[in-house]
Amino acid sequence: MSYFNSSSAKALMNLFQLLEAAASSGRKVVVNWRFREDDDTMREFGEDFSEDFVHAKFNLCPVAPA
């Protein structure tokens, strides 16, 4: 994402809740949260989002800057 704010976070949380519900009903759900390895803010958001997943798999995926 090139821009991230509280509205973006809320929209993602709504999507993630749907994915978690699907996973809790037996569907395989994997979220790969990709972020630049030097972007601590996006890493922290990913860590925060990952705490809400019980049934779906949430992977933090650091990527080297281009």
PQR file of N, CA, C, O and H, with PARSE charges and radii, in Angstrom:
ATOM      1  N   MET A   1       0.842  -1.168   0.000 -0.4000 1.5000
ATOM      2  CA  MET A   1       0.000   0.000   0.000 -0.0000 2.0000
ATOM      3  C   MET A   1       0.890   1.234   0.000  0.5500 1.7000
ATOM      4  O   MET A   1       1.904   1.301   0.695 -0.5500 1.4000
ATOM      5  N   SER A   2       0.489   2.176  -0.778 -0.4000 1.5000
ATOM      6  CA  SER A   2       1.271   3.403  -0.795 -0.0000 2.0000
ATOM      7  C   SER A   2       0.758   4.402   0.235  0.5500 1.7000
ATOM      8  O   SER A   2       1.471   5.334   0.605 -0.5500 1.4000
ATOM      9  H   SER A   2      -0.334   2.121  -1.343  0.4000 1.0000
ATOM     10  N   TYR A   3      -0.478   4.211   0.702 -0.4000 1.5000
ATOM     11  CA  TYR A   3      -1.044   5.111   1.714 -0.0000 2.0000
ATOM     12  C   TYR A   3      -1.880   4.283   2.660  0.5500 1.7000
ATOM     13  O   TYR A   3      -2.678   3.456   2.219 -0.5500 1.4000
ATOM     14  H   TYR A   3      -1.058   3.454   0.402  0.4000 1.0000
ATOM     15  N   PHE A   4      -1.713   4.490   3.950 -0.4000 1.5000
ATOM     16  CA  PHE A   4      -2.406   3.690   4.959 -0.0000 2.0000
ATOM     17  C   PHE A   4      -2.832   4.610   6.089  0.5500 1.7000
ATOM     18  O   PHE A   4      -2.013   5.339   6.648 -0.5500 1.4000
ATOM     19  H   PHE A   4      -1.065   5.162   4.308  0.4000 1.0000
ATOM     20  N   ASN A   5      -4.123   4.574   6.426 -0.4000 1.5000
ATOM     21  CA  ASN A   5      -4.620   5.395   7.524 -0.0000 2.0000
ATOM     22  C   ASN A   5      -5.668   4.604   8.306  0.5500 1.7000
ATOM     23  O   ASN A   5      -5.832   3.407   8.070 -0.5500 1.4000
ATOM     24  H   ASN A   5      -4.789   3.981   5.972  0.4000 1.0000
ATOM     25  N   SER A   6      -6.371   5.241   9.218 -0.4000 1.5000
ATOM     26  CA  SER A   6      -7.336   4.529  10.057 -0.0000 2.0000
ATOM     27  C   SER A   6      -8.496   3.972   9.234  0.5500 1.7000
ATOM     28  O   SER A   6      -9.028   2.912   9.562 -0.5500 1.4000
ATOM     29  H   SER A   6      -6.238   6.214   9.410  0.4000 1.0000
ATOM     30  N   SER A   7      -8.892   4.669   8.175 -0.4000 1.5000
ATOM     31  CA  SER A   7      -9.962   4.150   7.317 -0.0000 2.0000
ATOM     32  C   SER A   7      -9.506   2.895   6.575  0.5500 1.7000
ATOM     33  O   SER A   7     -10.275   1.947   6.415 -0.5500 1.4000
ATOM     34  H   SER A   7      -8.459   5.531   7.909  0.4000 1.0000
ATOM     35  N   SER A   8      -8.260   2.894   6.129 -0.4000 1.5000
ATOM     36  CA  SER A   8      -7.698   1.711   5.473 -0.0000 2.0000
ATOM     37  C   SER A   8      -7.654   0.544   6.454  0.5500 1.7000
ATOM     38  O   SER A   8      -8.009  -0.583   6.106 -0.5500 1.4000
ATOM     39  H   SER A   8      -7.635   3.664   6.260  0.4000 1.0000
ATOM     40  N   ALA A   9      -7.224   0.817   7.666 -0.4000 1.5000
ATOM     41  CA  ALA A   9      -7.133  -0.225   8.686 -0.0000 2.0000
ATOM     42  C   ALA A   9      -8.506  -0.807   8.982  0.5500 1.7000
ATOM     43  O   ALA A   9      -8.642  -2.020   9.140 -0.5500 1.4000
ATOM     44  H   ALA A   9      -6.936   1.732   7.948  0.4000 1.0000
ATOM     45  N   LYS A  10      -9.523   0.038   9.061 -0.4000 1.5000
ATOM     46  CA  LYS A  10     -10.881  -0.444   9.332 -0.0000 2.0000
ATOM     47  C   LYS A  10     -11.386  -1.317   8.185  0.5500 1.7000
ATOM     48  O   LYS A  10     -11.985  -2.365   8.424 -0.5500 1.4000
ATOM     49  H   LYS A  10      -9.413   1.024   8.933  0.4000 1.0000
ATOM     50  N   ALA A  11     -11.148  -0.894   6.945 -0.4000 1.5000
ATOM     51  CA  ALA A  11     -11.571  -1.685   5.789 -0.0000 2.0000
ATOM     52  C   ALA A  11     -10.872  -3.044   5.773  0.5500 1.7000
ATOM     53  O   ALA A  11     -11.503  -4.063   5.493 -0.5500 1.4000
ATOM     54  H   ALA A  11     -10.661  -0.043   6.752  0.4000 1.0000
ATOM     55  N   LEU A  12      -9.573  -3.064   6.073 -0.4000 1.5000
ATOM     56  CA  LEU A  12      -8.852  -4.331   6.129 -0.0000 2.0000
ATOM     57  C   LEU A  12      -9.372  -5.210   7.261  0.5500 1.7000
ATOM     58  O   LEU A  12      -9.512  -6.421   7.092 -0.5500 1.4000
ATOM     59  H   LEU A  12      -9.060  -2.237   6.301  0.4000 1.0000
ATOM     60  N   MET A  13      -9.654  -4.615   8.400 -0.4000 1.5000
ATOM     61  CA  MET A  13     -10.172  -5.401   9.515 -0.0000 2.0000
ATOM     62  C   MET A  13     -11.505  -6.038   9.152  0.5500 1.7000
ATOM     63  O   MET A  13     -11.751  -7.194   9.497 -0.5500 1.4000
ATOM     64  H   MET A  13      -9.540  -3.631   8.537  0.4000 1.0000
ATOM     65  N   ASN A  14     -12.366  -5.302   8.461 -0.4000 1.5000
ATOM     66  CA  ASN A  14     -13.641  -5.875   8.022 -0.0000 2.0000
ATOM     67  C   ASN A  14     -13.413  -7.062   7.086  0.5500 1.7000
ATOM     68  O   ASN A  14     -14.081  -8.089   7.209 -0.5500 1.4000
ATOM     69  H   ASN A  14     -12.166  -4.363   8.181  0.4000 1.0000
ATOM     70  N   LEU A  15     -12.487  -6.924   6.166 -0.4000 1.5000
ATOM     71  CA  LEU A  15     -12.156  -8.018   5.262 -0.0000 2.0000
ATOM     72  C   LEU A  15     -11.581  -9.203   6.032  0.5500 1.7000
ATOM     73  O   LEU A  15     -11.963 -10.350   5.797 -0.5500 1.4000
ATOM     74  H   LEU A  15     -11.945  -6.090   6.065  0.4000 1.0000
ATOM     75  N   PHE A  16     -10.665  -8.922   6.949 -0.4000 1.5000
ATOM     76  CA  PHE A  16     -10.043  -9.989   7.727 -0.0000 2.0000
ATOM     77  C   PHE A  16     -11.065 -10.726   8.598  0.5500 1.7000
ATOM     78  O   PHE A  16     -10.933 -11.931   8.813 -0.5500 1.4000
ATOM     79  H   PHE A  16     -10.355  -7.991   7.140  0.4000 1.0000
ATOM     80  N   GLN A  17     -12.066 -10.029   9.093 -0.4000 1.5000
ATOM     81  CA  GLN A  17     -13.113 -10.692   9.877 -0.0000 2.0000
ATOM     82  C   GLN A  17     -13.890 -11.673   9.008  0.5500 1.7000
ATOM     83  O   GLN A  17     -14.244 -12.761   9.463 -0.5500 1.4000
ATOM     84  H   GLN A  17     -12.173  -9.050   8.918  0.4000 1.0000
ATOM     85  N   LEU A  18     -14.156 -11.296   7.766 -0.4000 1.5000
ATOM     86  CA  LEU A  18     -14.830 -12.211   6.835 -0.0000 2.0000
ATOM     87  C   LEU A  18     -13.957 -13.433   6.549  0.5500 1.7000
ATOM     88  O   LEU A  18     -14.450 -14.560   6.507 -0.5500 1.4000
ATOM     89  H   LEU A  18     -13.868 -10.412   7.397  0.4000 1.0000
ATOM     90  N   LEU A  19     -12.669 -13.202   6.355 -0.4000 1.5000
ATOM     91  CA  LEU A  19     -11.764 -14.313   6.099 -0.0000 2.0000
ATOM     92  C   LEU A  19     -11.654 -15.236   7.318  0.5500 1.7000
ATOM     93  O   LEU A  19     -11.616 -16.457   7.168 -0.5500 1.4000
ATOM     94  H   LEU A  19     -12.269 -12.287   6.389  0.4000 1.0000
ATOM     95  N   GLU A  20     -11.605 -14.670   8.493 -0.4000 1.5000
ATOM     96  CA  GLU A  20     -11.534 -15.481   9.718 -0.0000 2.0000
ATOM     97  C   GLU A  20     -12.809 -16.300   9.881  0.5500 1.7000
ATOM     98  O   GLU A  20     -12.753 -17.461  10.286 -0.5500 1.4000
ATOM     99  H   GLU A  20     -11.636 -13.678   8.614  0.4000 1.0000
ATOM    100  N   ALA A  21     -13.958 -15.705   9.569 -0.4000 1.5000
ATOM    101  CA  ALA A  21     -15.228 -16.447   9.649 -0.0000 2.0000
ATOM    102  C   ALA A  21     -15.223 -17.615   8.664  0.5500 1.7000
ATOM    103  O   ALA A  21     -15.677 -18.710   8.996 -0.5500 1.4000
ATOM    104  H   ALA A  21     -14.004 -14.762   9.240  0.4000 1.0000
ATOM    105  N   ALA A  22     -14.716 -17.387   7.464 -0.4000 1.5000
ATOM    106  CA  ALA A  22     -14.632 -18.461   6.477 -0.0000 2.0000
ATOM    107  C   ALA A  22     -13.708 -19.571   6.972  0.5500 1.7000
ATOM    108  O   ALA A  22     -14.009 -20.754   6.812 -0.5500 1.4000
ATOM    109  H   ALA A  22     -14.347 -16.498   7.194  0.4000 1.0000
ATOM    110  N   ALA A  23     -12.596 -19.188   7.567 -0.4000 1.5000
ATOM    111  CA  ALA A  23     -11.657 -20.180   8.089 -0.0000 2.0000
ATOM    112  C   ALA A  23     -12.269 -20.964   9.242  0.5500 1.7000
ATOM    113  O   ALA A  23     -12.028 -22.164   9.373 -0.5500 1.4000
ATOM    114  H   ALA A  23     -12.352 -18.227   7.697  0.4000 1.0000
ATOM    115  N   SER A  24     -13.050 -20.300  10.069 -0.4000 1.5000
ATOM    116  CA  SER A  24     -13.661 -20.998  11.208 -0.0000 2.0000
ATOM    117  C   SER A  24     -14.712 -22.009  10.753  0.5500 1.7000
ATOM    118  O   SER A  24     -15.060 -22.922  11.502 -0.5500 1.4000
ATOM    119  H   SER A  24     -13.245 -19.326   9.962  0.4000 1.0000
ATOM    120  N   SER A  25     -15.225 -21.849   9.517 -0.4000 1.5000
ATOM    121  CA  SER A  25     -16.201 -22.808   8.999 -0.0000 2.0000
ATOM    122  C   SER A  25     -15.527 -23.909   8.181  0.5500 1.7000
ATOM    123  O   SER A  25     -16.205 -24.709   7.536 -0.5500 1.4000
ATOM    124  H   SER A  25     -14.942 -21.107   8.908  0.4000 1.0000
ATOM    125  N   GLY A  26     -14.196 -23.949   8.208 -0.4000 1.5000
ATOM    126  CA  GLY A  26     -13.482 -25.052   7.588 -0.0000 2.0000
ATOM    127  C   GLY A  26     -12.753 -24.738   6.295  0.5500 1.7000
ATOM    128  O   GLY A  26     -12.065 -25.603   5.754 -0.5500 1.4000
ATOM    129  H   GLY A  26     -13.646 -23.299   8.732  0.4000 1.0000
ATOM    130  N   ARG A  27     -12.886 -23.535   5.793 -0.4000 1.5000
ATOM    131  CA  ARG A  27     -12.154 -23.172   4.570 -0.0000 2.0000
ATOM    132  C   ARG A  27     -10.701 -22.854   4.904  0.5500 1.7000
ATOM    133  O   ARG A  27     -10.396 -22.319   5.970 -0.5500 1.4000
ATOM    134  H   ARG A  27     -13.445 -22.832   6.232  0.4000 1.0000
ATOM    135  N   LYS A  28      -9.820 -23.190   3.983 -0.4000 1.5000
ATOM    136  CA  LYS A  28      -8.407 -22.877   4.177 -0.0000 2.0000
ATOM    137  C   LYS A  28      -8.185 -21.422   3.772  0.5500 1.7000
ATOM    138  O   LYS A  28      -8.440 -21.044   2.629 -0.5500 1.4000
ATOM    139  H   LYS A  28     -10.068 -23.624   3.117  0.4000 1.0000
ATOM    140  N   VAL A  29      -7.712 -20.614   4.709 -0.4000 1.5000
ATOM    141  CA  VAL A  29      -7.465 -19.193   4.453 -0.0000 2.0000
ATOM    142  C   VAL A  29      -6.047 -18.866   4.908  0.5500 1.7000
ATOM    143  O   VAL A  29      -5.656 -19.160   6.038 -0.5500 1.4000
ATOM    144  H   VAL A  29      -7.505 -20.921   5.638  0.4000 1.0000
ATOM    145  N   VAL A  30      -5.286 -18.253   4.002 -0.4000 1.5000
ATOM    146  CA  VAL A  30      -3.931 -17.811   4.318 -0.0000 2.0000
ATOM    147  C   VAL A  30      -3.802 -16.359   3.885  0.5500 1.7000
ATOM    148  O   VAL A  30      -4.105 -16.016   2.743 -0.5500 1.4000
ATOM    149  H   VAL A  30      -5.604 -18.014   3.084  0.4000 1.0000
ATOM    150  N   VAL A  31      -3.350 -15.508   4.801 -0.4000 1.5000
ATOM    151  CA  VAL A  31      -3.091 -14.107   4.501 -0.0000 2.0000
ATOM    152  C   VAL A  31      -1.582 -13.900   4.577  0.5500 1.7000
ATOM    153  O   VAL A  31      -0.957 -14.201   5.594 -0.5500 1.4000
ATOM    154  H   VAL A  31      -3.104 -15.787   5.729  0.4000 1.0000
ATOM    155  N   ASN A  32      -1.006 -13.387   3.502 -0.4000 1.5000
ATOM    156  CA  ASN A  32       0.417 -13.048   3.479 -0.0000 2.0000
ATOM    157  C   ASN A  32       0.538 -11.528   3.527  0.5500 1.7000
ATOM    158  O   ASN A  32       0.274 -10.842   2.539 -0.5500 1.4000
ATOM    159  H   ASN A  32      -1.514 -13.142   2.676  0.4000 1.0000
ATOM    160  N   TRP A  33       0.937 -11.018   4.678 -0.4000 1.5000
ATOM    161  CA  TRP A  33       1.078  -9.571   4.886 -0.0000 2.0000
ATOM    162  C   TRP A  33       2.479  -9.177   4.451  0.5500 1.7000
ATOM    163  O   TRP A  33       3.444  -9.379   5.188 -0.5500 1.4000
ATOM    164  H   TRP A  33       1.151 -11.575   5.480  0.4000 1.0000
ATOM    165  N   ARG A  34       2.588  -8.621   3.265 -0.4000 1.5000
ATOM    166  CA  ARG A  34       3.881  -8.216   2.720 -0.0000 2.0000
ATOM    167  C   ARG A  34       4.146  -6.752   3.055  0.5500 1.7000
ATOM    168  O   ARG A  34       3.274  -5.896   2.904 -0.5500 1.4000
ATOM    169  H   ARG A  34       1.804  -8.457   2.666  0.4000 1.0000
ATOM    170  N   PHE A  35       5.345  -6.489   3.504 -0.4000 1.5000
ATOM    171  CA  PHE A  35       5.735  -5.129   3.880 -0.0000 2.0000
ATOM    172  C   PHE A  35       7.228  -4.987   3.659  0.5500 1.7000
ATOM    173  O   PHE A  35       7.976  -5.961   3.742 -0.5500 1.4000
ATOM    174  H   PHE A  35       6.053  -7.185   3.627  0.4000 1.0000
ATOM    175  N   ARG A  36       7.653  -3.766   3.378 -0.4000 1.5000
ATOM    176  CA  ARG A  36       9.092  -3.527   3.233 -0.0000 2.0000
ATOM    177  C   ARG A  36       9.771  -3.795   4.564  0.5500 1.7000
ATOM    178  O   ARG A  36       9.298  -3.353   5.612 -0.5500 1.4000
ATOM    179  H   ARG A  36       7.045  -2.975   3.311  0.4000 1.0000
ATOM    180  N   GLU A  37      10.868  -4.510   4.521 -0.4000 1.5000
ATOM    181  CA  GLU A  37      11.543  -4.898   5.764 -0.0000 2.0000
ATOM    182  C   GLU A  37      12.016  -3.713   6.589  0.5500 1.7000
ATOM    183  O   GLU A  37      12.297  -3.862   7.779 -0.5500 1.4000
ATOM    184  H   GLU A  37      11.253  -4.869   3.671  0.4000 1.0000
ATOM    185  N   ASP A  38      12.108  -2.544   5.978 -0.4000 1.5000
ATOM    186  CA  ASP A  38      12.516  -1.351   6.722 -0.0000 2.0000
ATOM    187  C   ASP A  38      11.318  -0.502   7.170  0.5500 1.7000
ATOM    188  O   ASP A  38      11.500   0.609   7.667 -0.5500 1.4000
ATOM    189  H   ASP A  38      11.880  -2.423   5.012  0.4000 1.0000
ATOM    190  N   ASP A  39      10.109  -1.014   6.997 -0.4000 1.5000
ATOM    191  CA  ASP A  39       8.887  -0.281   7.353 -0.0000 2.0000
ATOM    192  C   ASP A  39       8.304  -0.839   8.658  0.5500 1.7000
ATOM    193  O   ASP A  39       7.469  -1.744   8.650 -0.5500 1.4000
ATOM    194  H   ASP A  39       9.960  -1.917   6.593  0.4000 1.0000
ATOM    195  N   ASP A  40       8.764  -0.281   9.763 -0.4000 1.5000
ATOM    196  CA  ASP A  40       8.333  -0.766  11.080 -0.0000 2.0000
ATOM    197  C   ASP A  40       6.838  -0.571  11.314  0.5500 1.7000
ATOM    198  O   ASP A  40       6.210  -1.386  11.989 -0.5500 1.4000
ATOM    199  H   ASP A  40       9.443   0.453   9.770  0.4000 1.0000
ATOM    200  N   THR A  41       6.265   0.492  10.768 -0.4000 1.5000
ATOM    201  CA  THR A  41       4.842   0.766  10.970 -0.0000 2.0000
ATOM    202  C   THR A  41       3.987  -0.335  10.350  0.5500 1.7000
ATOM    203  O   THR A  41       3.067  -0.841  10.993 -0.5500 1.4000
ATOM    204  H   THR A  41       6.775   1.154  10.220  0.4000 1.0000
ATOM    205  N   MET A  42       4.282  -0.707   9.115 -0.4000 1.5000
ATOM    206  CA  MET A  42       3.492  -1.743   8.452 -0.0000 2.0000
ATOM    207  C   MET A  42       3.730  -3.105   9.097  0.5500 1.7000
ATOM    208  O   MET A  42       2.822  -3.935   9.138 -0.5500 1.4000
ATOM    209  H   MET A  42       5.030  -0.297   8.593  0.4000 1.0000
ATOM    210  N   ARG A  43       4.932  -3.341   9.599 -0.4000 1.5000
ATOM    211  CA  ARG A  43       5.194  -4.579  10.344 -0.0000 2.0000
ATOM    212  C   ARG A  43       4.295  -4.611  11.586  0.5500 1.7000
ATOM    213  O   ARG A  43       3.662  -5.628  11.872 -0.5500 1.4000
ATOM    214  H   ARG A  43       5.669  -2.666   9.566  0.4000 1.0000
ATOM    215  N   GLU A  44       4.244  -3.512  12.310 -0.4000 1.5000
ATOM    216  CA  GLU A  44       3.439  -3.462  13.529 -0.0000 2.0000
ATOM    217  C   GLU A  44       1.950  -3.633  13.232  0.5500 1.7000
ATOM    218  O   GLU A  44       1.244  -4.312  13.978 -0.5500 1.4000
ATOM    219  H   GLU A  44       4.758  -2.687  12.077  0.4000 1.0000
ATOM    220  N   PHE A  45       1.469  -3.022  12.148 -0.4000 1.5000
ATOM    221  CA  PHE A  45       0.072  -3.232  11.772 -0.0000 2.0000
ATOM    222  C   PHE A  45      -0.177  -4.703  11.472  0.5500 1.7000
ATOM    223  O   PHE A  45      -1.190  -5.260  11.896 -0.5500 1.4000
ATOM    224  H   PHE A  45       2.043  -2.470  11.543  0.4000 1.0000
ATOM    225  N   GLY A  46       0.732  -5.332  10.751 -0.4000 1.5000
ATOM    226  CA  GLY A  46       0.590  -6.761  10.467 -0.0000 2.0000
ATOM    227  C   GLY A  46       0.567  -7.586  11.731  0.5500 1.7000
ATOM    228  O   GLY A  46      -0.238  -8.508  11.861 -0.5500 1.4000
ATOM    229  H   GLY A  46       1.555  -4.879  10.407  0.4000 1.0000
ATOM    230  N   GLU A  47       1.443  -7.263  12.664 -0.4000 1.5000
ATOM    231  CA  GLU A  47       1.463  -7.984  13.940 -0.0000 2.0000
ATOM    232  C   GLU A  47       0.147  -7.800  14.679  0.5500 1.7000
ATOM    233  O   GLU A  47      -0.387  -8.751  15.248 -0.5500 1.4000
ATOM    234  H   GLU A  47       2.097  -6.514  12.558  0.4000 1.0000
ATOM    235  N   ASP A  48      -0.377  -6.575  14.670 -0.4000 1.5000
ATOM    236  CA  ASP A  48      -1.657  -6.310  15.336 -0.0000 2.0000
ATOM    237  C   ASP A  48      -2.792  -7.086  14.674  0.5500 1.7000
ATOM    238  O   ASP A  48      -3.608  -7.700  15.361 -0.5500 1.4000
ATOM    239  H   ASP A  48       0.058  -5.802  14.208  0.4000 1.0000
ATOM    240  N   PHE A  49      -2.847  -7.061  13.344 -0.4000 1.5000
ATOM    241  CA  PHE A  49      -3.893  -7.797  12.634 -0.0000 2.0000
ATOM    242  C   PHE A  49      -3.778  -9.290  12.911  0.5500 1.7000
ATOM    243  O   PHE A  49      -4.789  -9.968  13.096 -0.5500 1.4000
ATOM    244  H   PHE A  49      -2.185  -6.562  12.786  0.4000 1.0000
ATOM    245  N   SER A  50      -2.561  -9.801  12.940 -0.4000 1.5000
ATOM    246  CA  SER A  50      -2.367 -11.245  13.103 -0.0000 2.0000
ATOM    247  C   SER A  50      -2.904 -11.758  14.440  0.5500 1.7000
ATOM    248  O   SER A  50      -3.275 -12.926  14.553 -0.5500 1.4000
ATOM    249  H   SER A  50      -1.740  -9.250  12.789  0.4000 1.0000
ATOM    250  N   GLU A  51      -2.947 -10.898  15.441 -0.4000 1.5000
ATOM    251  CA  GLU A  51      -3.432 -11.313  16.762 -0.0000 2.0000
ATOM    252  C   GLU A  51      -4.915 -11.670  16.750  0.5500 1.7000
ATOM    253  O   GLU A  51      -5.389 -12.377  17.639 -0.5500 1.4000
ATOM    254  H   GLU A  51      -2.646  -9.948  15.349  0.4000 1.0000
ATOM    255  N   ASP A  52      -5.655 -11.185  15.743 -0.4000 1.5000
ATOM    256  CA  ASP A  52      -7.087 -11.445  15.667 -0.0000 2.0000
ATOM    257  C   ASP A  52      -7.413 -12.736  14.920  0.5500 1.7000
ATOM    258  O   ASP A  52      -8.582 -13.109  14.823 -0.5500 1.4000
ATOM    259  H   ASP A  52      -5.270 -10.611  15.021  0.4000 1.0000
ATOM    260  N   PHE A  53      -6.407 -13.419  14.395 -0.4000 1.5000
ATOM    261  CA  PHE A  53      -6.634 -14.645  13.645 -0.0000 2.0000
ATOM    262  C   PHE A  53      -6.423 -15.860  14.532  0.5500 1.7000
ATOM    263  O   PHE A  53      -5.389 -16.004  15.184 -0.5500 1.4000
ATOM    264  H   PHE A  53      -5.457 -13.116  14.473  0.4000 1.0000
ATOM    265  N   VAL A  54      -7.416 -16.723  14.543 -0.4000 1.5000
ATOM    266  CA  VAL A  54      -7.326 -17.969  15.288 -0.0000 2.0000
ATOM    267  C   VAL A  54      -7.353 -19.138  14.309  0.5500 1.7000
ATOM    268  O   VAL A  54      -6.551 -20.065  14.424 -0.5500 1.4000
ATOM    269  H   VAL A  54      -8.256 -16.606  14.013  0.4000 1.0000
ATOM    270  N   HIS A  55      -8.270 -19.099  13.347 -0.4000 1.5000
ATOM    271  CA  HIS A  55      -8.471 -20.196  12.412 -0.0000 2.0000
ATOM    272  C   HIS A  55      -7.713 -20.004  11.102  0.5500 1.7000
ATOM    273  O   HIS A  55      -7.241 -20.978  10.516 -0.5500 1.4000
ATOM    274  H   HIS A  55      -8.922 -18.346  13.253  0.4000 1.0000
ATOM    275  N   ALA A  56      -7.593 -18.780  10.641 -0.4000 1.5000
ATOM    276  CA  ALA A  56      -6.866 -18.490   9.407 -0.0000 2.0000
ATOM    277  C   ALA A  56      -5.387 -18.349   9.728  0.5500 1.7000
ATOM    278  O   ALA A  56      -5.013 -17.982  10.842 -0.5500 1.4000
ATOM    279  H   ALA A  56      -7.976 -17.989  11.117  0.4000 1.0000
ATOM    280  N   LYS A  57      -4.553 -18.643   8.744 -0.4000 1.5000
ATOM    281  CA  LYS A  57      -3.110 -18.484   8.916 -0.0000 2.0000
ATOM    282  C   LYS A  57      -2.720 -17.091   8.444  0.5500 1.7000
ATOM    283  O   LYS A  57      -3.128 -16.665   7.364 -0.5500 1.4000
ATOM    284  H   LYS A  57      -4.856 -18.941   7.839  0.4000 1.0000
ATOM    285  N   PHE A  58      -1.944 -16.390   9.233 -0.4000 1.5000
ATOM    286  CA  PHE A  58      -1.505 -15.034   8.916 -0.0000 2.0000
ATOM    287  C   PHE A  58       0.011 -15.022   8.941  0.5500 1.7000
ATOM    288  O   PHE A  58       0.621 -15.230   9.990 -0.5500 1.4000
ATOM    289  H   PHE A  58      -1.612 -16.736  10.110  0.4000 1.0000
ATOM    290  N   ASN A  59       0.624 -14.778   7.788 -0.4000 1.5000
ATOM    291  CA  ASN A  59       2.078 -14.763   7.669 -0.0000 2.0000
ATOM    292  C   ASN A  59       2.583 -13.336   7.506  0.5500 1.7000
ATOM    293  O   ASN A  59       2.054 -12.573   6.698 -0.5500 1.4000
ATOM    294  H   ASN A  59       0.129 -14.609   6.936  0.4000 1.0000
ATOM    295  N   LEU A  60       3.602 -12.980   8.272 -0.4000 1.5000
ATOM    296  CA  LEU A  60       4.300 -11.718   8.081 -0.0000 2.0000
ATOM    297  C   LEU A  60       5.428 -11.971   7.092  0.5500 1.7000
ATOM    298  O   LEU A  60       6.275 -12.836   7.320 -0.5500 1.4000
ATOM    299  H   LEU A  60       4.032 -13.600   8.928  0.4000 1.0000
ATOM    300  N   CYS A  61       5.443 -11.214   5.985 -0.4000 1.5000
ATOM    301  CA  CYS A  61       6.387 -11.460   4.891 -0.0000 2.0000
ATOM    302  C   CYS A  61       7.188 -10.206   4.568  0.5500 1.7000
ATOM    303  O   CYS A  61       6.783  -9.419   3.712 -0.5500 1.4000
ATOM    304  H   CYS A  61       4.756 -10.512   5.800  0.4000 1.0000
ATOM    305  N   PRO A  62       8.323 -10.010   5.244 -0.5600 1.5000
ATOM    306  CA  PRO A  62       9.151  -8.834   4.920  0.2800 2.0000
ATOM    307  C   PRO A  62       9.752  -8.981   3.520  0.5500 1.7000
ATOM    308  O   PRO A  62      10.151 -10.068   3.102 -0.5500 1.4000
ATOM    309  N   VAL A  63       9.802  -7.857   2.816 -0.4000 1.5000
ATOM    310  CA  VAL A  63      10.336  -7.815   1.454 -0.0000 2.0000
ATOM    311  C   VAL A  63      11.438  -6.763   1.417  0.5500 1.7000
ATOM    312  O   VAL A  63      11.278  -5.671   1.962 -0.5500 1.4000
ATOM    313  H   VAL A  63       9.478  -6.974   3.155  0.4000 1.0000
ATOM    314  N   ALA A  64      12.553  -7.092   0.777 -0.4000 1.5000
ATOM    315  CA  ALA A  64      13.661  -6.132   0.656 -0.0000 2.0000
ATOM    316  C   ALA A  64      13.220  -4.949  -0.180  0.5500 1.7000
ATOM    317  O   ALA A  64      12.520  -5.130  -1.177 -0.5500 1.4000
ATOM    318  H   ALA A  64      12.683  -7.979   0.334  0.4000 1.0000
ATOM    319  N   PRO A  65      13.615  -3.729   0.205 -0.5600 1.5000
ATOM    320  CA  PRO A  65      13.260  -2.541  -0.590  0.2800 2.0000
ATOM    321  C   PRO A  65      13.833  -2.640  -2.002  0.5500 1.7000
ATOM    322  O   PRO A  65      14.912  -3.194  -2.216 -0.5500 1.4000
ATOM    323  N   ALA A  66      13.094  -2.096  -2.951 -0.4000 1.5000
ATOM    324  CA  ALA A  66      13.545  -2.159  -4.357 -0.0000 2.0000
ATOM    325  C   ALA A  66      14.661  -1.182  -4.617  0.5500 1.7000
ATOM    326  O   ALA A  66      15.160  -1.100  -5.740 -0.5500 1.4000
ATOM    327  H   ALA A  66      12.217  -1.646  -2.777  0.4000 1.0000
TER
END
